[in-house]
Amino acid sequence: MRIAVTGGPGQLVLSMGERASTLAHRVEEVGPPALDLASGSDESVFAALAATFGGAGPQAIVNAAAHTAVDRAESEPELAFAINATGAGAVARAAVRLNIPLVHISTDYVFSGEKLLPYTEADATGPTGVYGASKLAGELATIEAGADAAILRTAWVYSPFGANFVKTMLRLAIDRDEVSVVDDQRGCPTSALDLADAAMTVAANLVTRSDPVLRGVFHATGSGEASWADVAQAVFAASASAGGPSALVRRIATAQYPTPARRPPNSRLDCTRLAAIHGIVLPDWHASCRDITTRLIHEIKTEKGLAR
């Protein structure tokens, strides 16, 4: 199956490119300058997507394009809404015109984080910052466009690519014996490689099956839950086992690490619906985190000529 994935070379886009052959798909990346959701019109977005595979056109679209700088979004809300809301609507309307199914990627930040249990798709949304509000607006724009779409909310994404928490921890451990990490925020760490598999499987289901239940909002995160401090500890353990840097984790409260944007204390998402309807259960985060950390350490050693 041919899949057009929107966005620059970020974690999910690169992960989909890597994982596509495993699932017998062909992924075509559609990003700047051809596709500019920050300032592009409906017509320019449609033209970029329509031209992806020449006259044949892709069989599905995954909209992974997003303004994901959570803190920076607080100071540049116009840009965040242009990409995450207006841009998402343009992609959805293009999908309608092309008569192509769409998988739209969203986030746990559409919730306030105050619920004590994992969030289900039926729970009321209530973003507390610009990033979450813009992503929620993108969900609504996708729905209002009437796209043949599934919306996947995910959380705490990490991968071998780009900037993410796992890579930050490894970098800090190079010259620190101890790293302070927040321990009172809980979520479901998600490998972008696992999310890529899920997004492409959902896309394939939309292409091959017309059942309305396959459409709508779904939660898609790694299995299991953790605090950020738990993830840091797992990263350091895996790194040490692979001969990489490690550090002690000092568990701190969110109040000790203030940020411009408020982080949800509870980012856990209940993925039961995705499993029941699409037959997808993402792997346990411990295993995926270990595999990616080990891979990163091996890549570092290879670059330095230390790998055996």
C-alpha positions in Angstrom: 0.0 0.0 0.0 1.2 3.5 -0.8 1.0 6.0 2.1 1.7 9.7 2.0 2.9 11.0 5.4 2.9 14.7 6.0 5.6 16.5 8.0 9.3 17.2 8.1 11.8 14.5 9.1 10.5 14.1 12.6 10.3 11.0 14.8 7.1 9.5 13.3 7.9 10.3 9.7 11.3 8.8 9.9 10.0 5.8 11.8 7.3 5.2 9.2 10.0 5.3 6.5 12.0 2.7 8.3 9.2 0.4 9.2 7.3 0.6 5.9 9.0 -2.3 4.2 8.4 -4.6 7.1 4.6 -4.1 6.6 5.0 -4.2 2.7 4.1 -0.5 2.4 5.6 2.3 0.5 5.8 5.6 2.4 6.2 8.9 0.6 7.2 11.9 2.8 5.4 15.1 2.0 6.8 18.1 3.8 8.3 21.6 3.4 8.8 23.3 1.1 6.3 21.4 -1.1 3.8 21.1 1.8 3.8 24.1 4.1 1.0 23.9 6.7 2.2 27.0 8.5 1.2 29.3 5.6 -0.2 27.0 2.8 -3.6 27.4 1.3 -6.1 24.6 0.8 -5.2 24.5 -2.9 -1.4 24.3 -2.2 -1.9 21.5 0.3 -4.2 19.6 -2.1 -1.7 20.1 -4.9 1.2 18.8 -2.8 -0.7 15.7 -1.8 -2.2 15.0 -5.2 1.3 15.1 -6.8 2.8 12.7 -4.3 2.6 9.6 -6.5 2.0 11.3 -9.8 -1.4 10.7 -11.3 -2.0 7.5 -9.3 -2.2 9.2 -5.9 -1.5 7.6 -2.5 -3.9 5.1 -1.1 -3.8 6.6 2.4 -2.5 9.7 4.2 -1.0 9.9 7.6 -0.9 13.5 8.9 2.1 13.6 11.2 2.9 17.3 10.6 2.7 19.2 13.8 4.1 22.1 15.9 5.2 19.9 18.8 7.4 22.4 20.8 5.1 22.5 23.8 6.8 25.4 25.6 7.5 27.5 22.6 3.8 27.2 21.5 2.9 29.4 24.5 4.8 32.3 23.0 3.9 31.6 19.3 0.2 30.5 19.4 -0.5 31.8 15.9 2.0 29.4 14.4 0.9 26.5 16.6 -2.7 26.9 15.5 -1.7 27.5 11.9 0.0 24.1 11.7 -1.9 22.0 14.2 -5.4 23.3 13.5 -5.8 25.2 10.2 -3.2 23.0 8.5 -4.8 19.8 9.8 -8.1 21.0 8.4 -6.5 21.6 5.0 -5.0 18.1 4.9 -8.4 16.6 5.8 -10.2 18.6 3.1 -7.5 17.4 0.6 -8.1 13.8 1.7 -11.8 14.3 1.0 -11.2 15.7 -2.5 -8.8 12.9 -3.2 -11.2 10.3 -1.8 -8.3 8.9 0.3 -8.5 7.7 3.9 -6.7 9.7 6.5 -5.0 8.9 9.8 -4.5 12.0 11.9 -2.0 12.0 14.8 -3.0 13.8 18.0 -1.9 13.9 21.6 -2.7 13.3 25.3 -2.4 17.1 25.7 -6.1 17.5 24.6 -6.9 16.5 28.2 -6.3 18.4 31.4 -4.5 15.6 33.1 -6.5 15.8 36.3 -8.3 12.5 36.0 -7.0 9.8 38.3 -7.5 6.9 35.9 -6.3 6.5 32.3 -8.3 8.6 29.8 -10.7 7.0 27.4 -11.9 8.4 24.1 -15.2 9.2 25.8 -13.7 11.5 28.4 -14.2 15.2 28.1 -11.3 17.1 26.7 -9.8 20.2 28.4 -6.4 21.3 27.3 -4.5 23.7 29.6 -2.0 25.1 27.1 -1.7 26.3 23.5 -0.2 23.1 22.2 -3.1 21.0 23.5 -5.7 23.5 22.4 -4.3 23.7 18.9 -4.1 19.9 18.6 -7.7 19.6 19.8 -8.7 22.2 17.2 -7.0 20.0 14.6 -9.0 17.0 15.7 -12.2 19.0 15.3 -11.1 20.4 11.9 -10.4 16.9 10.7 -13.9 15.7 11.8 -15.7 18.8 10.4 -14.0 18.3 7.0 -15.9 15.0 6.8 -12.7 13.0 6.1 -12.7 9.2 6.0 -10.5 9.4 9.1 -9.1 7.8 12.2 -7.6 10.0 14.8 -4.8 8.5 16.9 -3.9 10.2 20.2 -0.5 9.3 21.5 1.9 10.4 24.2 5.5 10.5 25.4 7.0 9.6 22.1 10.7 8.6 21.8 12.7 7.0 19.0 16.2 6.7 17.5 15.5 9.9 15.6 15.3 13.6 16.3 15.1 15.2 19.8 13.4 13.2 22.5 13.6 12.3 26.2 15.6 9.1 25.8 18.3 10.9 23.8 18.3 13.8 26.3 18.9 11.4 29.2 21.8 9.8 27.4 23.4 13.1 26.6 23.1 14.3 30.2 24.6 11.1 31.5 27.8 11.7 29.6 29.0 14.3 32.0 26.7 14.0 35.0 26.7 11.5 37.8 23.1 12.4 38.8 20.1 13.7 36.8 17.0 15.2 38.4 13.9 14.0 36.7 10.2 14.7 37.4 8.4 11.8 39.2 4.9 13.1 39.7 3.8 13.0 36.1 2.6 9.7 34.8 2.1 8.5 31.2 2.5 5.8 28.7 5.9 6.0 26.9 5.5 5.3 23.2 8.1 4.2 20.7 7.7 6.1 17.4 8.6 2.8 15.6 5.7 1.0 17.4 3.4 4.0 16.7 4.4 3.9 13.0 3.4 0.2 12.8 0.1 1.1 14.4 -0.6 4.1 12.1 0.1 2.1 9.0 -2.0 -0.8 10.2 -4.9 1.5 10.9 -4.4 3.1 7.4 -4.6 -0.3 5.8 -7.8 -1.1 7.7 -9.4 2.1 6.5 -8.4 1.3 2.9 -9.6 -2.3 2.9 -12.7 -2.1 5.1 -15.6 0.3 5.0 -16.9 -0.4 8.5 -17.7 2.9 10.2 -16.5 1.6 13.6 -12.9 1.7 12.3 -13.2 5.5 12.0 -13.2 8.1 14.8 -10.9 8.7 17.8 -8.5 6.1 19.2 -5.8 6.1 21.8 -2.5 4.6 20.7 0.4 4.4 23.3 2.9 1.9 24.4 1.6 -0.7 26.9 2.3 0.0 30.6 2.8 3.3 32.4 5.6 5.2 34.1 6.8 8.5 35.5 9.5 10.4 33.7 11.9 9.3 36.4 11.0 5.7 35.8 11.8 6.1 32.1 15.1 7.8 32.9 16.1 4.9 35.2 15.2 2.4 32.5 17.2 4.3 29.9 20.3 4.4 32.2 20.0 0.7 33.0 19.8 -0.2 29.3 22.6 2.1 28.4 24.9 0.7 31.1 24.2 -2.9 29.9 25.2 -1.8 26.4 28.4 -0.1 27.7 27.0 3.4 27.4 26.8 6.3 29.9 24.6 6.1 33.0 23.6 8.2 36.0 21.7 8.1 39.2 18.1 9.4 39.0 17.1 12.0 41.6 13.3 12.0 41.6 11.8 15.5 41.9 8.3 17.1 41.8 7.0 19.1 38.8 7.1 22.3 41.0 10.9 21.9 41.1 11.2 22.0 37.3 8.9 24.9 36.1 8.2 25.2 32.4 6.3 27.8 30.4 3.6 25.2 29.5 1.8 23.2 32.2 2.4 19.4 31.8 -0.6 17.1 32.5 0.0 15.2 35.7 -1.8 12.2 34.2 -1.1 11.5 30.5 -2.1 7.9 30.6 -4.4 6.8 27.8 -6.6 3.8 27.8 -6.0 1.9 24.5 -8.7 -0.7 24.9 -10.7 0.6 21.9 -7.8 0.4 19.5 -7.2 -3.2 20.5 -10.9 -4.2 20.3 -11.6 -2.5 16.9 -8.3 -2.5 15.0 -6.7 -5.4 16.7 -3.6 -3.3 17.7 -1.8 -3.5 21.0 1.5 -1.6 21.1 4.4 -3.4 22.8 5.3 -2.8 26.4 7.4 0.4 26.8 10.1 -1.3 28.8 11.1 -3.6 25.9 10.8 -0.9 23.3 12.8 1.6 25.4 15.5 -0.9 26.0 15.8 -1.8 22.3 16.0 1.9 21.2 18.5 2.8 23.9 20.7 -0.1 23.0 20.5 0.8 19.3 21.5 4.4 20.1 24.5 3.3 22.2 25.6 1.0 19.4 25.2 3.8 16.8 27.3 6.1 19.1 30.0 3.5 19.4 30.0 2.8 15.7 30.5 6.5 14.9 33.4 6.6 17.4 34.9 3.4 16.0 34.3 1.5 19.3 31.8 -1.1 18.1 32.9 -4.7 18.0 
